[in-house]
Amino acid sequence: MVAVANSTAAILIQKLSGAGGLSDAEQDGLRGLPVAVRTVAARQDILRDGDATGSCCILLDGWTCCYQMLNGGRRPILAIHVPGDLPDLQSLHLPEPDFGMVALTPATLGFVPHAAVRRLMEAFPNLAAAFWREALILAAIQRAWMAGLSRRDARGRLAHLCCELYLRLSSTGRTDGPAMPMPLRQHDLADALGLTPVHVNRTLKDLRDAGLISLHGRRLEILDWLGLRLAAEFDDQYLHLNSAEHAFA
């Protein structure tokens, strides 16, 4: 349990240091947070729409998504989360979510009680600002998704998602040169991009035929980073990450 708590703290320290370093006292405060670790199977619900919650979570391993259910079983995906993400920080102030969260792969999450996070934020205003910054970045990602759904064609949407996921994964050391895991199935991509699975399949083929990506099993390799960025009209400023483009230098 101590090892798990230390691992959770290490991920939090890395995540919250994005806007600047954390003091030793701030890092110790993060290490002292009570964490309940939960492992869930792929396709298992983590949070249901409207269910009150007294904790927020950090994704330690695996991929999850937030979604809403529409009539007829339609399920738009609102956000995709990868290791290191803090998917539900808004629950600190909005404890009854208007979305559900489900594991897209087997996943491990650490849950921290709201009361403990609030005490930490009161003791360390710099950490409060860091948590707030993470919530704002999640909002920026959703705005970028909305812009894509509104104005990009299928090719641009899929290329943009590939660029974004690569940089987010690279920032936590989850890429292998120009390659990254791609556990999303075609119906997941369809739900995230506002397309049909058939259209996703055709668009993946288009990107492969253009020499921009290769996809084998659950591994996607970016073959032409500049070309993929151009197809996506991708500007990574909204992610507020240190550049991860070294793999393509």
SULFENVEN-V410817 format. One record per residue. N is the residue number from 1. RES is the residue in three letters. SS is DSSP state (alpha for helix, beta for strand, coil for the rest). Layout:
n->[N,N]
res->[RES,RES]
ss->[SS,SS]
//
This chain:
n->[1,2,3,4,5,6,7,8,9,10,11,12,13,14,15,16,17,18,19,20,21,22,23,24,25,26,27,28,29,30,31,32,33,34,35,36,37,38,39,40,41,42,43,44,45,46,47,48,49,50,51,52,53,54,55,56,57,58,59,60,61,62,63,64,65,66,67,68,69,70,71,72,73,74,75,76,77,78,79,80,81,82,83,84,85,86,87,88,89,90,91,92,93,94,95,96,97,98,99,100,101,102,103,104,105,106,107,108,109,110,111,112,113,114,115,116,117,118,119,120,121,122,123,124,125,126,127,128,129,130,131,132,133,134,135,136,137,138,139,140,141,142,143,144,145,146,147,148,149,150,151,152,153,154,155,156,157,158,159,160,161,162,163,164,165,166,167,168,169,170,171,172,173,174,175,176,177,178,179,180,181,182,183,184,185,186,187,188,189,190,191,192,193,194,195,196,197,198,199,200,201,202,203,204,205,206,207,208,209,210,211,212,213,214,215,216,217,218,219,220,221,222,223,224,225,226,227,228,229,230,231,232,233,234,235,236,237,238,239,240,241,242,243,244,245,246,247,248,249]
res->[MET,VAL,ALA,VAL,ALA,ASN,SER,THR,ALA,ALA,ILE,LEU,ILE,GLN,LYS,LEU,SER,GLY,ALA,GLY,GLY,LEU,SER,ASP,ALA,GLU,GLN,ASP,GLY,LEU,ARG,GLY,LEU,PRO,VAL,ALA,VAL,ARG,THR,VAL,ALA,ALA,ARG,GLN,ASP,ILE,LEU,ARG,ASP,GLY,ASP,ALA,THR,GLY,SER,CYS,CYS,ILE,LEU,LEU,ASP,GLY,TRP,THR,CYS,CYS,TYR,GLN,MET,LEU,ASN,GLY,GLY,ARG,ARG,PRO,ILE,LEU,ALA,ILE,HIS,VAL,PRO,GLY,ASP,LEU,PRO,ASP,LEU,GLN,SER,LEU,HIS,LEU,PRO,GLU,PRO,ASP,PHE,GLY,MET,VAL,ALA,LEU,THR,PRO,ALA,THR,LEU,GLY,PHE,VAL,PRO,HIS,ALA,ALA,VAL,ARG,ARG,LEU,MET,GLU,ALA,PHE,PRO,ASN,LEU,ALA,ALA,ALA,PHE,TRP,ARG,GLU,ALA,LEU,ILE,LEU,ALA,ALA,ILE,GLN,ARG,ALA,TRP,MET,ALA,GLY,LEU,SER,ARG,ARG,ASP,ALA,ARG,GLY,ARG,LEU,ALA,HIS,LEU,CYS,CYS,GLU,LEU,TYR,LEU,ARG,LEU,SER,SER,THR,GLY,ARG,THR,ASP,GLY,PRO,ALA,MET,PRO,MET,PRO,LEU,ARG,GLN,HIS,ASP,LEU,ALA,ASP,ALA,LEU,GLY,LEU,THR,PRO,VAL,HIS,VAL,ASN,ARG,THR,LEU,LYS,ASP,LEU,ARG,ASP,ALA,GLY,LEU,ILE,SER,LEU,HIS,GLY,ARG,ARG,LEU,GLU,ILE,LEU,ASP,TRP,LEU,GLY,LEU,ARG,LEU,ALA,ALA,GLU,PHE,ASP,ASP,GLN,TYR,LEU,HIS,LEU,ASN,SER,ALA,GLU,HIS,ALA,PHE,ALA]
ss->[coil,alpha,alpha,alpha,alpha,alpha,alpha,alpha,alpha,alpha,alpha,alpha,alpha,alpha,alpha,alpha,coil,coil,coil,coil,coil,coil,coil,alpha,alpha,alpha,alpha,alpha,alpha,alpha,alpha,coil,coil,coil,coil,beta,beta,beta,beta,beta,coil,coil,coil,coil,beta,beta,beta,coil,coil,coil,coil,beta,coil,coil,beta,beta,beta,beta,beta,beta,beta,coil,coil,beta,beta,beta,beta,beta,beta,coil,alpha,alpha,alpha,coil,beta,beta,beta,beta,beta,beta,beta,coil,coil,coil,coil,coil,coil,coil,alpha,alpha,alpha,alpha,coil,coil,coil,beta,coil,coil,coil,beta,beta,beta,beta,coil,coil,coil,beta,beta,beta,beta,beta,beta,beta,alpha,alpha,alpha,alpha,alpha,alpha,alpha,alpha,alpha,alpha,coil,alpha,alpha,alpha,alpha,alpha,alpha,alpha,alpha,alpha,alpha,alpha,alpha,alpha,alpha,alpha,alpha,alpha,alpha,alpha,alpha,alpha,alpha,alpha,alpha,alpha,alpha,alpha,coil,coil,alpha,alpha,alpha,alpha,alpha,alpha,alpha,alpha,alpha,alpha,alpha,alpha,alpha,alpha,alpha,alpha,alpha,coil,coil,coil,coil,beta,beta,coil,coil,beta,beta,beta,coil,coil,coil,coil,alpha,alpha,alpha,alpha,alpha,alpha,alpha,alpha,coil,coil,coil,alpha,alpha,alpha,alpha,alpha,alpha,alpha,alpha,alpha,alpha,alpha,alpha,alpha,coil,coil,coil,beta,beta,beta,beta,coil,coil,beta,beta,beta,beta,coil,coil,alpha,alpha,alpha,alpha,alpha,alpha,alpha,alpha,coil,coil,coil,alpha,alpha,alpha,alpha,coil,coil,coil,coil,coil,alpha,alpha,alpha,alpha,coil]
//
